[in-house]
Amino acid sequence: PSAQGLSGQLEFSERGGRIRLRGQQNTQLHLPEVFAQAWSLQQLEGDLSWQRQTAQHIAVEVHQLRFANSDLAGEVEGRYDYHSGRAGDIHLTGQLHRLQASQVARYLPLVLDSEVRQWLAQALPKGEAKAAQFRLIGDLDRFPFADGGGEFSVEGQAEGVTLAFDPAWPAIENIQGTLSFHNEKLTITAKQASVKGVQVHEVSAEIPDLAAVGGHLFLSG
C-alpha cells in the first residue's frame, strides 16, 4: 500500500506511527492488492495510526476518517490488517453521505470477479445513494462473504437510480426508494419508478447473488 499527496502531522518509528490529516486535496491512495484503481480524493481528514506487527503484517487503525471526491463522500472508522500476499482483514463502519451509483464498481475489492464489477458499472448507470450506513467486516479474500464469513452492507436512500439488468430488458428508471447491498445480494425497493415512461409504484428488485455472472433478477410489486 502507498499514498501520494498526504500532508499533516506525522509521528513514526520503525515499529509504527501516526498521522493527523487535515483538509487534504488531490490525495491518491494505492492498495493494489485490494482495489483495481487508486482512490483519488479531494478531501481526506482524520487520524490514522499503524503498527508493524511482523515483517508481513501491518495493523492500521482508522479514527473518524472523512473523505470526499466527485463519486462519494463519507466517514469511516475501524481497523485494517494488511498481510503481505493477501487482501487483508478489515473492520470498518461508517456513513456514506452520497455515492454515485455508476461508480459503485470501482470501490469494490478485486476479489469480486472483474466481470461482476463490469456488469455493475453497466447495470447502475444513473442515480445516487444518500445517507447510507456502511459496514465492511471480515477477511477480504472471502468478499462478498456469501458463506457468512463476514459482512458487507450499504443501505441508503436511492434517488434517480436506474437499474439496467440486461440490454434485452427494459430498464427500471428514476427509482426513488432504498438501495441495499448485503454481502452478495443487491436489493432495490422503489416507492416509485418508471419503465418505458410508465410510472410504477412499490416495486422491489432483488439480485440474490451478484457473484453469479448471468444470475437472476426477482421483481415484485
LINKAUR-V248267 format. One record per residue. N is the residue number from 1. PHI is phi in whole degrees, -180 to 180 (none if undefined). NEAR is the number of other C-alpha atoms within 8 Angstrom. Layout:
n | phi | near
N | PHI | NEAR
N | PHI | NEAR
This chain:
n | phi | near
1 | none | 7
2 | -157 | 6
3 | -146 | 9
4 | -129 | 7
5 | 82 | 9
6 | -82 | 8
7 | -152 | 7
8 | 160 | 8
9 | -92 | 7
10 | -121 | 8
11 | -129 | 7
12 | -158 | 8
13 | -146 | 6
14 | -67 | 5
15 | -97 | 8
16 | 165 | 10
17 | 178 | 11
18 | -151 | 11
19 | -134 | 11
20 | -108 | 11
21 | -99 | 13
22 | -140 | 9
23 | 61 | 7
24 | -76 | 13
25 | -131 | 9
26 | 55 | 9
27 | -92 | 15
28 | -116 | 11
29 | -111 | 11
30 | -114 | 11
31 | -130 | 9
32 | -63 | 9
33 | -86 | 10
34 | -116 | 10
35 | -123 | 13
36 | -69 | 9
37 | -126 | 7
38 | -67 | 10
39 | -87 | 8
40 | -102 | 9
41 | -124 | 12
42 | -90 | 11
43 | -137 | 13
44 | -152 | 15
45 | -134 | 12
46 | 144 | 12
47 | -119 | 12
48 | -126 | 12
49 | -132 | 11
50 | -144 | 11
51 | -142 | 10
52 | -82 | 11
53 | -78 | 9
54 | -143 | 6
55 | -64 | 6
56 | -111 | 8
57 | -137 | 11
58 | -122 | 13
59 | -100 | 12
60 | -117 | 12
61 | -103 | 11
62 | -111 | 14
63 | -115 | 10
64 | 45 | 9
65 | -88 | 13
66 | -107 | 12
67 | -145 | 12
68 | -163 | 12
69 | -151 | 10
70 | -71 | 4
71 | -91 | 9
72 | -157 | 11
73 | -151 | 12
74 | -179 | 12
75 | -150 | 11
76 | -140 | 13
77 | -149 | 12
78 | 148 | 11
79 | -145 | 11
80 | -132 | 13
81 | -107 | 11
82 | -88 | 13
83 | -122 | 10
84 | -55 | 6
85 | 85 | 5
86 | -130 | 8
87 | -70 | 11
88 | 104 | 11
89 | -110 | 11
90 | -138 | 13
91 | -145 | 11
92 | -121 | 13
93 | -135 | 11
94 | 171 | 11
95 | -129 | 11
96 | -110 | 14
97 | -71 | 11
98 | -156 | 13
99 | -152 | 13
100 | -70 | 12
101 | -59 | 12
102 | -68 | 12
103 | -109 | 10
104 | -55 | 11
105 | -61 | 10
106 | -72 | 9
107 | -105 | 7
108 | -99 | 9
109 | -64 | 10
110 | -62 | 10
111 | -66 | 9
112 | -80 | 11
113 | -49 | 8
114 | -61 | 7
115 | -64 | 7
116 | -67 | 12
117 | -63 | 12
118 | -66 | 9
119 | -64 | 8
120 | -61 | 11
121 | -62 | 12
122 | -86 | 9
123 | -78 | 11
124 | -123 | 13
125 | -78 | 12
126 | -141 | 10
127 | 101 | 14
128 | -148 | 12
129 | -102 | 17
130 | -132 | 12
131 | 49 | 10
132 | -97 | 13
133 | -87 | 12
134 | -130 | 13
135 | -142 | 12
136 | -140 | 12
137 | -138 | 11
138 | 136 | 12
139 | -80 | 12
140 | -64 | 13
141 | -67 | 8
142 | -104 | 10
143 | -59 | 14
144 | -94 | 12
145 | 64 | 12
146 | -63 | 8
147 | -90 | 4
148 | 81 | 6
149 | -82 | 9
150 | -179 | 12
151 | -142 | 13
152 | -127 | 14
153 | -147 | 12
154 | -138 | 12
155 | -136 | 11
156 | -158 | 12
157 | -79 | 12
158 | -99 | 14
159 | -128 | 12
160 | 67 | 11
161 | -78 | 16
162 | -111 | 14
163 | -113 | 10
164 | -112 | 13
165 | -64 | 8
166 | -151 | 8
167 | -58 | 6
168 | -81 | 4
169 | -108 | 7
170 | -68 | 9
171 | -76 | 11
172 | -94 | 12
173 | -115 | 11
174 | 50 | 12
175 | -73 | 15
176 | -119 | 13
177 | 173 | 12
178 | -129 | 12
179 | -123 | 14
180 | -139 | 11
181 | -104 | 12
182 | -137 | 10
183 | 51 | 11
184 | -87 | 12
185 | -106 | 11
186 | -116 | 13
187 | -129 | 12
188 | -122 | 11
189 | -113 | 11
190 | -106 | 13
191 | -68 | 10
192 | -153 | 13
193 | -164 | 14
194 | -142 | 12
195 | -130 | 11
196 | 53 | 7
197 | 84 | 5
198 | -95 | 6
199 | -72 | 8
200 | -129 | 9
201 | -134 | 9
202 | 50 | 9
203 | -111 | 13
204 | -121 | 11
205 | -122 | 11
206 | -131 | 11
207 | -112 | 12
208 | -72 | 10
209 | -145 | 10
210 | -63 | 11
211 | -74 | 9
212 | -92 | 7
213 | -60 | 7
214 | 75 | 4
215 | -76 | 8
216 | -109 | 7
217 | -120 | 9
218 | -111 | 7
219 | -114 | 8
220 | -146 | 6
221 | 127 | 6
